Amino acid sequence: MLSGVAALVGAILFFWLGYRSIKFKNIKKEFEDKWCNSCGKAIKVGKDVFWCPDCGKSLTKFNDKHGKKASKI
């Protein structure tokens, strides 16, 4: 009986930790760097944001490795 309870608790803990890690990965990917041509700077915004919060113009994707702006969205 005790081993059955321990197995049940272990299974619940295993699936709960897996759910938390998947949820954390999704939260982590919500933001990305985008480039504003008008302001001339990179801005960290949500993936669903396409307009600069400062000037209101459209944003382009930003390639952080090379420090250059990339293709237009």
PDB file of N, CA, C and O in Angstrom:
ATOM      1  N   MET A   1       0.820  -1.192   0.000  1.00  0.00           N
ATOM      2  CA  MET A   1       0.000   0.000   0.000  1.00  0.00           C
ATOM      3  C   MET A   1       0.869   1.263   0.000  1.00  0.00           C
ATOM      4  O   MET A   1       0.602   2.210  -0.741  1.00  0.00           O
ATOM      5  N   LEU A   2       1.896   1.266   0.827  1.00  0.00           N
ATOM      6  CA  LEU A   2       2.776   2.426   0.908  1.00  0.00           C
ATOM      7  C   LEU A   2       3.532   2.641  -0.403  1.00  0.00           C
ATOM      8  O   LEU A   2       3.745   3.781  -0.817  1.00  0.00           O
ATOM      9  N   SER A   3       3.934   1.557  -1.052  1.00  0.00           N
ATOM     10  CA  SER A   3       4.647   1.698  -2.325  1.00  0.00           C
ATOM     11  C   SER A   3       3.713   2.243  -3.415  1.00  0.00           C
ATOM     12  O   SER A   3       4.158   2.987  -4.289  1.00  0.00           O
ATOM     13  N   GLY A   4       2.454   1.888  -3.373  1.00  0.00           N
ATOM     14  CA  GLY A   4       1.481   2.416  -4.336  1.00  0.00           C
ATOM     15  C   GLY A   4       1.279   3.912  -4.168  1.00  0.00           C
ATOM     16  O   GLY A   4       1.204   4.643  -5.156  1.00  0.00           O
ATOM     17  N   VAL A   5       1.191   4.373  -2.932  1.00  0.00           N
ATOM     18  CA  VAL A   5       1.048   5.807  -2.648  1.00  0.00           C
ATOM     19  C   VAL A   5       2.304   6.553  -3.088  1.00  0.00           C
ATOM     20  O   VAL A   5       2.216   7.637  -3.665  1.00  0.00           O
ATOM     21  N   ALA A   6       3.467   5.975  -2.817  1.00  0.00           N
ATOM     22  CA  ALA A   6       4.729   6.606  -3.221  1.00  0.00           C
ATOM     23  C   ALA A   6       4.825   6.694  -4.741  1.00  0.00           C
ATOM     24  O   ALA A   6       5.303   7.696  -5.273  1.00  0.00           O
ATOM     25  N   ALA A   7       4.378   5.661  -5.440  1.00  0.00           N
ATOM     26  CA  ALA A   7       4.402   5.682  -6.903  1.00  0.00           C
ATOM     27  C   ALA A   7       3.445   6.739  -7.442  1.00  0.00           C
ATOM     28  O   ALA A   7       3.770   7.432  -8.407  1.00  0.00           O
ATOM     29  N   LEU A   8       2.275   6.868  -6.833  1.00  0.00           N
ATOM     30  CA  LEU A   8       1.301   7.874  -7.260  1.00  0.00           C
ATOM     31  C   LEU A   8       1.839   9.286  -7.040  1.00  0.00           C
ATOM     32  O   LEU A   8       1.712  10.141  -7.916  1.00  0.00           O
ATOM     33  N   VAL A   9       2.430   9.530  -5.888  1.00  0.00           N
ATOM     34  CA  VAL A   9       3.020  10.839  -5.596  1.00  0.00           C
ATOM     35  C   VAL A   9       4.169  11.126  -6.560  1.00  0.00           C
ATOM     36  O   VAL A   9       4.307  12.255  -7.032  1.00  0.00           O
ATOM     37  N   GLY A  10       4.985  10.135  -6.853  1.00  0.00           N
ATOM     38  CA  GLY A  10       6.090  10.312  -7.802  1.00  0.00           C
ATOM     39  C   GLY A  10       5.591  10.639  -9.194  1.00  0.00           C
ATOM     40  O   GLY A  10       6.165  11.492  -9.871  1.00  0.00           O
ATOM     41  N   ALA A  11       4.531   9.975  -9.635  1.00  0.00           N
ATOM     42  CA  ALA A  11       3.978  10.243 -10.966  1.00  0.00           C
ATOM     43  C   ALA A  11       3.395  11.648 -11.044  1.00  0.00           C
ATOM     44  O   ALA A  11       3.596  12.352 -12.034  1.00  0.00           O
ATOM     45  N   ILE A  12       2.677  12.056 -10.009  1.00  0.00           N
ATOM     46  CA  ILE A  12       2.108  13.414  -9.986  1.00  0.00           C
ATOM     47  C   ILE A  12       3.223  14.451 -10.007  1.00  0.00           C
ATOM     48  O   ILE A  12       3.133  15.433 -10.744  1.00  0.00           O
ATOM     49  N   LEU A  13       4.258  14.255  -9.223  1.00  0.00           N
ATOM     50  CA  LEU A  13       5.390  15.182  -9.188  1.00  0.00           C
ATOM     51  C   LEU A  13       6.099  15.241 -10.538  1.00  0.00           C
ATOM     52  O   LEU A  13       6.476  16.321 -10.992  1.00  0.00           O
ATOM     53  N   PHE A  14       6.282  14.092 -11.180  1.00  0.00           N
ATOM     54  CA  PHE A  14       6.943  14.028 -12.481  1.00  0.00           C
ATOM     55  C   PHE A  14       6.168  14.836 -13.528  1.00  0.00           C
ATOM     56  O   PHE A  14       6.759  15.641 -14.248  1.00  0.00           O
ATOM     57  N   PHE A  15       4.863  14.629 -13.618  1.00  0.00           N
ATOM     58  CA  PHE A  15       4.065  15.345 -14.610  1.00  0.00           C
ATOM     59  C   PHE A  15       3.919  16.825 -14.274  1.00  0.00           C
ATOM     60  O   PHE A  15       3.843  17.656 -15.179  1.00  0.00           O
ATOM     61  N   TRP A  16       3.879  17.168 -12.981  1.00  0.00           N
ATOM     62  CA  TRP A  16       3.783  18.567 -12.587  1.00  0.00           C
ATOM     63  C   TRP A  16       5.052  19.327 -12.973  1.00  0.00           C
ATOM     64  O   TRP A  16       4.978  20.449 -13.475  1.00  0.00           O
ATOM     65  N   LEU A  17       6.214  18.717 -12.740  1.00  0.00           N
ATOM     66  CA  LEU A  17       7.479  19.361 -13.124  1.00  0.00           C
ATOM     67  C   LEU A  17       7.595  19.496 -14.640  1.00  0.00           C
ATOM     68  O   LEU A  17       8.101  20.506 -15.129  1.00  0.00           O
ATOM     69  N   GLY A  18       7.140  18.505 -15.380  1.00  0.00           N
ATOM     70  CA  GLY A  18       7.147  18.595 -16.842  1.00  0.00           C
ATOM     71  C   GLY A  18       6.255  19.706 -17.345  1.00  0.00           C
ATOM     72  O   GLY A  18       6.625  20.430 -18.269  1.00  0.00           O
ATOM     73  N   TYR A  19       5.088  19.850 -16.752  1.00  0.00           N
ATOM     74  CA  TYR A  19       4.160  20.920 -17.128  1.00  0.00           C
ATOM     75  C   TYR A  19       4.766  22.281 -16.835  1.00  0.00           C
ATOM     76  O   TYR A  19       4.646  23.198 -17.647  1.00  0.00           O
ATOM     77  N   ARG A  20       5.413  22.425 -15.688  1.00  0.00           N
ATOM     78  CA  ARG A  20       6.030  23.704 -15.324  1.00  0.00           C
ATOM     79  C   ARG A  20       7.144  24.084 -16.296  1.00  0.00           C
ATOM     80  O   ARG A  20       7.279  25.255 -16.651  1.00  0.00           O
ATOM     81  N   SER A  21       7.944  23.109 -16.730  1.00  0.00           N
ATOM     82  CA  SER A  21       9.043  23.430 -17.639  1.00  0.00           C
ATOM     83  C   SER A  21       8.511  23.837 -19.008  1.00  0.00           C
ATOM     84  O   SER A  21       9.071  24.736 -19.635  1.00  0.00           O
ATOM     85  N   ILE A  22       7.452  23.203 -19.485  1.00  0.00           N
ATOM     86  CA  ILE A  22       6.850  23.586 -20.767  1.00  0.00           C
ATOM     87  C   ILE A  22       6.241  24.975 -20.659  1.00  0.00           C
ATOM     88  O   ILE A  22       6.396  25.790 -21.568  1.00  0.00           O
ATOM     89  N   LYS A  23       5.559  25.253 -19.570  1.00  0.00           N
ATOM     90  CA  LYS A  23       4.948  26.560 -19.359  1.00  0.00           C
ATOM     91  C   LYS A  23       6.023  27.642 -19.298  1.00  0.00           C
ATOM     92  O   LYS A  23       5.834  28.723 -19.855  1.00  0.00           O
ATOM     93  N   PHE A  24       7.150  27.372 -18.633  1.00  0.00           N
ATOM     94  CA  PHE A  24       8.238  28.337 -18.522  1.00  0.00           C
ATOM     95  C   PHE A  24       8.863  28.624 -19.882  1.00  0.00           C
ATOM     96  O   PHE A  24       9.205  29.772 -20.167  1.00  0.00           O
ATOM     97  N   LYS A  25       9.019  27.607 -20.729  1.00  0.00           N
ATOM     98  CA  LYS A  25       9.589  27.814 -22.063  1.00  0.00           C
ATOM     99  C   LYS A  25       8.691  28.700 -22.902  1.00  0.00           C
ATOM    100  O   LYS A  25       9.191  29.542 -23.648  1.00  0.00           O
ATOM    101  N   ASN A  26       7.385  28.538 -22.806  1.00  0.00           N
ATOM    102  CA  ASN A  26       6.459  29.371 -23.566  1.00  0.00           C
ATOM    103  C   ASN A  26       6.504  30.815 -23.092  1.00  0.00           C
ATOM    104  O   ASN A  26       6.434  31.734 -23.908  1.00  0.00           O
ATOM    105  N   ILE A  27       6.620  31.030 -21.794  1.00  0.00           N
ATOM    106  CA  ILE A  27       6.713  32.388 -21.269  1.00  0.00           C
ATOM    107  C   ILE A  27       8.016  33.034 -21.727  1.00  0.00           C
ATOM    108  O   ILE A  27       8.045  34.221 -22.055  1.00  0.00           O
ATOM    109  N   LYS A  28       9.085  32.259 -21.748  1.00  0.00           N
ATOM    110  CA  LYS A  28      10.395  32.774 -22.117  1.00  0.00           C
ATOM    111  C   LYS A  28      10.436  33.247 -23.570  1.00  0.00           C
ATOM    112  O   LYS A  28      11.181  34.173 -23.889  1.00  0.00           O
ATOM    113  N   LYS A  29       9.657  32.636 -24.448  1.00  0.00           N
ATOM    114  CA  LYS A  29       9.705  32.959 -25.867  1.00  0.00           C
ATOM    115  C   LYS A  29       8.752  34.078 -26.273  1.00  0.00           C
ATOM    116  O   LYS A  29       8.644  34.378 -27.462  1.00  0.00           O
ATOM    117  N   GLU A  30       8.067  34.698 -25.333  1.00  0.00           N
ATOM    118  CA  GLU A  30       7.087  35.714 -25.686  1.00  0.00           C
ATOM    119  C   GLU A  30       7.724  37.020 -26.147  1.00  0.00           C
ATOM    120  O   GLU A  30       7.076  37.793 -26.852  1.00  0.00           O
ATOM    121  N   PHE A  31       8.970  37.290 -25.774  1.00  0.00           N
ATOM    122  CA  PHE A  31       9.608  38.554 -26.105  1.00  0.00           C
ATOM    123  C   PHE A  31      10.749  38.348 -27.090  1.00  0.00           C
ATOM    124  O   PHE A  31      11.408  37.309 -27.077  1.00  0.00           O
ATOM    125  N   GLU A  32      10.979  39.338 -27.942  1.00  0.00           N
ATOM    126  CA  GLU A  32      12.100  39.305 -28.876  1.00  0.00           C
ATOM    127  C   GLU A  32      12.542  40.732 -29.168  1.00  0.00           C
ATOM    128  O   GLU A  32      11.792  41.683 -28.946  1.00  0.00           O
ATOM    129  N   ASP A  33      13.767  40.871 -29.668  1.00  0.00           N
ATOM    130  CA  ASP A  33      14.286  42.183 -30.035  1.00  0.00           C
ATOM    131  C   ASP A  33      13.856  42.532 -31.444  1.00  0.00           C
ATOM    132  O   ASP A  33      13.968  41.714 -32.358  1.00  0.00           O
ATOM    133  N   LYS A  34      13.363  43.752 -31.618  1.00  0.00           N
ATOM    134  CA  LYS A  34      13.002  44.254 -32.938  1.00  0.00           C
ATOM    135  C   LYS A  34      13.647  45.618 -33.120  1.00  0.00           C
ATOM    136  O   LYS A  34      13.978  46.295 -32.146  1.00  0.00           O
ATOM    137  N   TRP A  35      13.821  46.015 -34.368  1.00  0.00           N
ATOM    138  CA  TRP A  35      14.526  47.240 -34.710  1.00  0.00           C
ATOM    139  C   TRP A  35      13.554  48.290 -35.215  1.00  0.00           C
ATOM    140  O   TRP A  35      12.677  47.986 -36.024  1.00  0.00           O
ATOM    141  N   CYS A  36      13.701  49.520 -34.748  1.00  0.00           N
ATOM    142  CA  CYS A  36      12.904  50.643 -35.234  1.00  0.00           C
ATOM    143  C   CYS A  36      13.804  51.516 -36.099  1.00  0.00           C
ATOM    144  O   CYS A  36      14.783  52.080 -35.609  1.00  0.00           O
ATOM    145  N   ASN A  37      13.477  51.629 -37.384  1.00  0.00           N
ATOM    146  CA  ASN A  37      14.276  52.454 -38.295  1.00  0.00           C
ATOM    147  C   ASN A  37      14.168  53.930 -37.951  1.00  0.00           C
ATOM    148  O   ASN A  37      15.141  54.670 -38.094  1.00  0.00           O
ATOM    149  N   SER A  38      13.013  54.364 -37.507  1.00  0.00           N
ATOM    150  CA  SER A  38      12.804  55.769 -37.195  1.00  0.00           C
ATOM    151  C   SER A  38      13.596  56.196 -35.958  1.00  0.00           C
ATOM    152  O   SER A  38      14.251  57.239 -35.970  1.00  0.00           O
ATOM    153  N   CYS A  39      13.538  55.398 -34.898  1.00  0.00           N
ATOM    154  CA  CYS A  39      14.272  55.713 -33.663  1.00  0.00           C
ATOM    155  C   CYS A  39      15.745  55.318 -33.759  1.00  0.00           C
ATOM    156  O   CYS A  39      16.590  55.905 -33.083  1.00  0.00           O
ATOM    157  N   GLY A  40      16.055  54.320 -34.599  1.00  0.00           N
ATOM    158  CA  GLY A  40      17.428  53.848 -34.747  1.00  0.00           C
ATOM    159  C   GLY A  40      17.920  53.022 -33.573  1.00  0.00           C
ATOM    160  O   GLY A  40      19.097  53.084 -33.219  1.00  0.00           O
ATOM    161  N   LYS A  41      17.017  52.238 -32.959  1.00  0.00           N
ATOM    162  CA  LYS A  41      17.427  51.431 -31.810  1.00  0.00           C
ATOM    163  C   LYS A  41      16.664  50.119 -31.769  1.00  0.00           C
ATOM    164  O   LYS A  41      15.600  49.973 -32.372  1.00  0.00           O
ATOM    165  N   ALA A  42      17.238  49.166 -31.039  1.00  0.00           N
ATOM    166  CA  ALA A  42      16.588  47.870 -30.834  1.00  0.00           C
ATOM    167  C   ALA A  42      15.695  47.969 -29.606  1.00  0.00           C
ATOM    168  O   ALA A  42      16.057  48.584 -28.603  1.00  0.00           O
ATOM    169  N   ILE A  43      14.514  47.346 -29.704  1.00  0.00           N
ATOM    170  CA  ILE A  43      13.537  47.385 -28.622  1.00  0.00           C
ATOM    171  C   ILE A  43      13.089  45.966 -28.322  1.00  0.00           C
ATOM    172  O   ILE A  43      12.793  45.210 -29.247  1.00  0.00           O
ATOM    173  N   LYS A  44      13.031  45.586 -27.049  1.00  0.00           N
ATOM    174  CA  LYS A  44      12.525  44.267 -26.657  1.00  0.00           C
ATOM    175  C   LYS A  44      11.020  44.391 -26.480  1.00  0.00           C
ATOM    176  O   LYS A  44      10.541  45.072 -25.572  1.00  0.00           O
ATOM    177  N   VAL A  45      10.277  43.720 -27.366  1.00  0.00           N
ATOM    178  CA  VAL A  45       8.814  43.772 -27.338  1.00  0.00           C
ATOM    179  C   VAL A  45       8.255  42.362 -27.467  1.00  0.00           C
ATOM    180  O   VAL A  45       8.998  41.418 -27.735  1.00  0.00           O
ATOM    181  N   GLY A  46       6.968  42.220 -27.280  1.00  0.00           N
ATOM    182  CA  GLY A  46       6.301  40.935 -27.459  1.00  0.00           C
ATOM    183  C   GLY A  46       6.273  40.546 -28.922  1.00  0.00           C
ATOM    184  O   GLY A  46       6.393  41.396 -29.804  1.00  0.00           O
ATOM    185  N   LYS A  47       6.112  39.241 -29.180  1.00  0.00           N
ATOM    186  CA  LYS A  47       6.119  38.758 -30.558  1.00  0.00           C
ATOM    187  C   LYS A  47       4.944  39.276 -31.366  1.00  0.00           C
ATOM    188  O   LYS A  47       5.020  39.325 -32.594  1.00  0.00           O
ATOM    189  N   ASP A  48       3.861  39.664 -30.709  1.00  0.00           N
ATOM    190  CA  ASP A  48       2.693  40.139 -31.433  1.00  0.00           C
ATOM    191  C   ASP A  48       2.696  41.651 -31.644  1.00  0.00           C
ATOM    192  O   ASP A  48       1.718  42.194 -32.159  1.00  0.00           O
ATOM    193  N   VAL A  49       3.774  42.349 -31.258  1.00  0.00           N
ATOM    194  CA  VAL A  49       3.875  43.799 -31.436  1.00  0.00           C
ATOM    195  C   VAL A  49       4.617  44.089 -32.734  1.00  0.00           C
ATOM    196  O   VAL A  49       5.720  43.587 -32.950  1.00  0.00           O
ATOM    197  N   PHE A  50       4.011  44.900 -33.597  1.00  0.00           N
ATOM    198  CA  PHE A  50       4.616  45.223 -34.886  1.00  0.00           C
ATOM    199  C   PHE A  50       4.901  46.716 -35.036  1.00  0.00           C
ATOM    200  O   PHE A  50       5.455  47.139 -36.050  1.00  0.00           O
ATOM    201  N   TRP A  51       4.532  47.510 -34.043  1.00  0.00           N
ATOM    202  CA  TRP A  51       4.704  48.957 -34.116  1.00  0.00           C
ATOM    203  C   TRP A  51       5.549  49.430 -32.946  1.00  0.00           C
ATOM    204  O   TRP A  51       5.439  48.900 -31.841  1.00  0.00           O
ATOM    205  N   CYS A  52       6.389  50.425 -33.185  1.00  0.00           N
ATOM    206  CA  CYS A  52       7.267  50.985 -32.154  1.00  0.00           C
ATOM    207  C   CYS A  52       6.425  51.676 -31.079  1.00  0.00           C
ATOM    208  O   CYS A  52       5.562  52.489 -31.409  1.00  0.00           O
ATOM    209  N   PRO A  53       6.661  51.368 -29.802  1.00  0.00           N
ATOM    210  CA  PRO A  53       5.893  52.032 -28.744  1.00  0.00           C
ATOM    211  C   PRO A  53       6.261  53.506 -28.580  1.00  0.00           C
ATOM    212  O   PRO A  53       5.479  54.272 -28.016  1.00  0.00           O
ATOM    213  N   ASP A  54       7.437  53.919 -29.061  1.00  0.00           N
ATOM    214  CA  ASP A  54       7.874  55.309 -28.913  1.00  0.00           C
ATOM    215  C   ASP A  54       7.346  56.214 -30.021  1.00  0.00           C
ATOM    216  O   ASP A  54       6.788  57.278 -29.752  1.00  0.00           O
ATOM    217  N   CYS A  55       7.529  55.778 -31.285  1.00  0.00           N
ATOM    218  CA  CYS A  55       7.163  56.658 -32.401  1.00  0.00           C
ATOM    219  C   CYS A  55       5.960  56.165 -33.203  1.00  0.00           C
ATOM    220  O   CYS A  55       5.379  56.941 -33.962  1.00  0.00           O
ATOM    221  N   GLY A  56       5.572  54.899 -33.058  1.00  0.00           N
ATOM    222  CA  GLY A  56       4.395  54.389 -33.760  1.00  0.00           C
ATOM    223  C   GLY A  56       4.663  53.865 -35.156  1.00  0.00           C
ATOM    224  O   GLY A  56       3.720  53.501 -35.859  1.00  0.00           O
ATOM    225  N   LYS A  57       5.927  53.814 -35.584  1.00  0.00           N
ATOM    226  CA  LYS A  57       6.250  53.293 -36.920  1.00  0.00           C
ATOM    227  C   LYS A  57       6.469  51.786 -36.854  1.00  0.00           C
ATOM    228  O   LYS A  57       6.612  51.221 -35.770  1.00  0.00           O
ATOM    229  N   SER A  58       6.496  51.136 -38.022  1.00  0.00           N
ATOM    230  CA  SER A  58       6.628  49.677 -38.054  1.00  0.00           C
ATOM    231  C   SER A  58       8.034  49.239 -37.643  1.00  0.00           C
ATOM    232  O   SER A  58       9.014  49.952 -37.857  1.00  0.00           O
ATOM    233  N   LEU A  59       8.106  48.041 -37.045  1.00  0.00           N
ATOM    234  CA  LEU A  59       9.368  47.472 -36.576  1.00  0.00           C
ATOM    235  C   LEU A  59       9.851  46.398 -37.534  1.00  0.00           C
ATOM    236  O   LEU A  59       9.052  45.795 -38.250  1.00  0.00           O
ATOM    237  N   THR A  60      11.162  46.157 -37.551  1.00  0.00           N
ATOM    238  CA  THR A  60      11.746  45.058 -38.315  1.00  0.00           C
ATOM    239  C   THR A  60      12.408  44.100 -37.335  1.00  0.00           C
ATOM    240  O   THR A  60      12.704  44.471 -36.199  1.00  0.00           O
ATOM    241  N   LYS A  61      12.641  42.864 -37.775  1.00  0.00           N
ATOM    242  CA  LYS A  61      13.326  41.896 -36.914  1.00  0.00           C
ATOM    243  C   LYS A  61      14.770  42.330 -36.727  1.00  0.00           C
ATOM    244  O   LYS A  61      15.350  42.980 -37.597  1.00  0.00           O
ATOM    245  N   PHE A  62      15.346  41.969 -35.594  1.00  0.00           N
ATOM    246  CA  PHE A  62      16.701  42.386 -35.248  1.00  0.00           C
ATOM    247  C   PHE A  62      17.558  41.162 -35.046  1.00  0.00           C
ATOM    248  O   PHE A  62      17.217  40.288 -34.249  1.00  0.00           O
ATOM    249  N   ASN A  63      18.690  41.085 -35.771  1.00  0.00           N
ATOM    250  CA  ASN A  63      19.614  39.967 -35.639  1.00  0.00           C
ATOM    251  C   ASN A  63      20.634  40.332 -34.571  1.00  0.00           C
ATOM    252  O   ASN A  63      21.557  41.105 -34.827  1.00  0.00           O
ATOM    253  N   ASP A  64      20.471  39.780 -33.379  1.00  0.00           N
ATOM    254  CA  ASP A  64      21.293  40.156 -32.232  1.00  0.00           C
ATOM    255  C   ASP A  64      22.733  39.672 -32.360  1.00  0.00           C
ATOM    256  O   ASP A  64      23.635  40.296 -31.802  1.00  0.00           O
ATOM    257  N   LYS A  65      22.975  38.569 -33.086  1.00  0.00           N
ATOM    258  CA  LYS A  65      24.331  38.032 -33.197  1.00  0.00           C
ATOM    259  C   LYS A  65      25.252  38.984 -33.949  1.00  0.00           C
ATOM    260  O   LYS A  65      26.410  39.162 -33.570  1.00  0.00           O
ATOM    261  N   HIS A  66      24.745  39.587 -35.003  1.00  0.00           N
ATOM    262  CA  HIS A  66      25.585  40.442 -35.833  1.00  0.00           C
ATOM    263  C   HIS A  66      25.392  41.920 -35.518  1.00  0.00           C
ATOM    264  O   HIS A  66      26.117  42.762 -36.047  1.00  0.00           O
ATOM    265  N   GLY A  67      24.428  42.245 -34.668  1.00  0.00           N
ATOM    266  CA  GLY A  67      24.204  43.636 -34.307  1.00  0.00           C
ATOM    267  C   GLY A  67      23.618  44.450 -35.435  1.00  0.00           C
ATOM    268  O   GLY A  67      23.774  45.671 -35.466  1.00  0.00           O
ATOM    269  N   LYS A  68      22.949  43.796 -36.360  1.00  0.00           N
ATOM    270  CA  LYS A  68      22.370  44.498 -37.506  1.00  0.00           C
ATOM    271  C   LYS A  68      20.889  44.199 -37.597  1.00  0.00           C
ATOM    272  O   LYS A  68      20.406  43.190 -37.082  1.00  0.00           O
ATOM    273  N   LYS A  69      20.178  45.094 -38.260  1.00  0.00           N
ATOM    274  CA  LYS A  69      18.762  44.827 -38.486  1.00  0.00           C
ATOM    275  C   LYS A  69      18.623  43.777 -39.576  1.00  0.00           C
ATOM    276  O   LYS A  69      19.472  43.675 -40.461  1.00  0.00           O
ATOM    277  N   ALA A  70      17.572  43.011 -39.512  1.00  0.00           N
ATOM    278  CA  ALA A  70      17.347  41.928 -40.473  1.00  0.00           C
ATOM    279  C   ALA A  70      16.176  42.288 -41.377  1.00  0.00           C
ATOM    280  O   ALA A  70      15.864  43.464 -41.564  1.00  0.00           O
ATOM    281  N   SER A  71      15.538  41.280 -41.929  1.00  0.00           N
ATOM    282  CA  SER A  71      14.464  41.493 -42.892  1.00  0.00           C
ATOM    283  C   SER A  71      13.255  42.178 -42.266  1.00  0.00           C
ATOM    284  O   SER A  71      13.018  42.067 -41.064  1.00  0.00           O
ATOM    285  N   LYS A  72      12.504  42.880 -43.089  1.00  0.00           N
ATOM    286  CA  LYS A  72      11.299  43.563 -42.631  1.00  0.00           C
ATOM    287  C   LYS A  72      10.219  42.538 -42.317  1.00  0.00           C
ATOM    288  O   LYS A  72      10.132  41.509 -42.987  1.00  0.00           O
ATOM    289  N   ILE A  73       9.412  42.800 -41.328  1.00  0.00           N
ATOM    290  CA  ILE A  73       8.360  41.858 -40.912  1.00  0.00           C
ATOM    291  C   ILE A  73       7.221  41.889 -41.911  1.00  0.00           C
ATOM    292  O   ILE A  73       6.235  41.170 -41.746  1.00  0.00           O
TER     293      ILE A  73
END
